Amino acid sequence: MTEEKNCPTCGQAIGKVGLSKGQSEMLGIIKTFIHAHGHSPSFDELAAIRETTKSNVSRYVTALARRGYIKYQPFHPRSIVVL
């Protein structure tokens, strides 16, 4: 069971904190890919679509999960689920 965390600066729930431009783009790519293909993309596919490195994809996915927009299991392929 997870507890909802609050932003230490403004007190808002983390899930309600706004996304950066890159995070918003990554969330859009994930949603579009799932809609088009019926399954979540791999980090390699996200990196190719976004024209970035897997390391950057990992940072975006981790940030989206921390903010409550997605969930995923590290080291499990295609485990991203949009909430």
Legacy VTK file of the C-alpha trace (Angstrom):
# vtk DataFile Version 3.0
C-alpha trace
ASCII
DATASET POLYDATA
POINTS 83 float
0.000 0.000 0.000
1.444 3.357 -0.994
0.945 6.588 0.833
0.259 9.784 -1.043
3.204 12.118 -0.628
3.067 15.892 -0.610
5.386 18.414 -2.209
7.612 19.871 0.532
7.393 23.350 -1.041
3.683 23.821 -1.779
2.050 20.937 0.116
0.177 19.619 -2.951
-0.114 15.885 -3.527
2.779 14.753 -5.743
0.300 13.385 -8.304
-1.046 16.905 -8.763
2.288 18.624 -9.299
2.682 19.845 -12.891
4.877 18.070 -15.406
7.877 19.484 -17.207
7.678 19.797 -20.998
9.775 16.642 -21.461
7.716 14.645 -18.965
4.501 15.749 -20.631
5.857 14.747 -24.052
6.974 11.359 -22.727
3.538 10.713 -21.185
1.916 11.596 -24.519
4.252 9.239 -26.390
3.480 6.409 -23.952
-0.297 6.941 -24.243
-0.157 7.119 -28.053
2.024 3.997 -28.300
-0.277 1.982 -26.026
-3.336 3.104 -28.000
-1.715 2.229 -31.341
-0.050 -1.067 -30.382
-2.088 -2.441 -27.490
0.923 -2.761 -25.176
3.392 -0.437 -23.513
6.623 0.562 -25.237
10.049 -0.645 -24.207
12.653 1.849 -23.043
14.506 1.251 -26.337
11.396 2.166 -28.310
10.794 5.266 -26.197
14.415 6.326 -26.702
14.122 5.884 -30.476
10.822 7.777 -30.693
12.028 10.643 -28.474
15.524 10.572 -30.054
17.221 10.414 -26.670
19.117 7.912 -24.543
17.676 5.081 -22.438
19.098 6.870 -19.417
16.942 9.925 -20.135
13.914 7.697 -20.746
14.525 6.095 -17.355
14.609 9.529 -15.707
11.329 10.560 -17.356
9.560 7.284 -16.551
10.753 7.384 -12.932
9.561 10.985 -12.566
6.153 10.160 -14.082
5.782 7.199 -11.717
6.819 9.285 -8.713
4.166 11.876 -9.618
1.467 9.220 -9.974
0.839 9.411 -13.729
2.127 5.903 -14.513
3.354 2.812 -12.739
5.984 0.340 -13.873
8.164 -2.462 -12.580
11.894 -1.848 -13.037
13.675 -4.621 -14.955
10.361 -5.954 -16.345
9.879 -5.282 -20.070
6.793 -3.402 -21.236
5.475 -2.940 -17.709
4.389 0.711 -18.007
0.733 1.313 -17.134
-0.889 4.754 -17.438
-3.003 5.585 -14.389
LINES 1 84
83 0 1 2 3 4 5 6 7 8 9 10 11 12 13 14 15 16 17 18 19 20 21 22 23 24 25 26 27 28 29 30 31 32 33 34 35 36 37 38 39 40 41 42 43 44 45 46 47 48 49 50 51 52 53 54 55 56 57 58 59 60 61 62 63 64 65 66 67 68 69 70 71 72 73 74 75 76 77 78 79 80 81 82
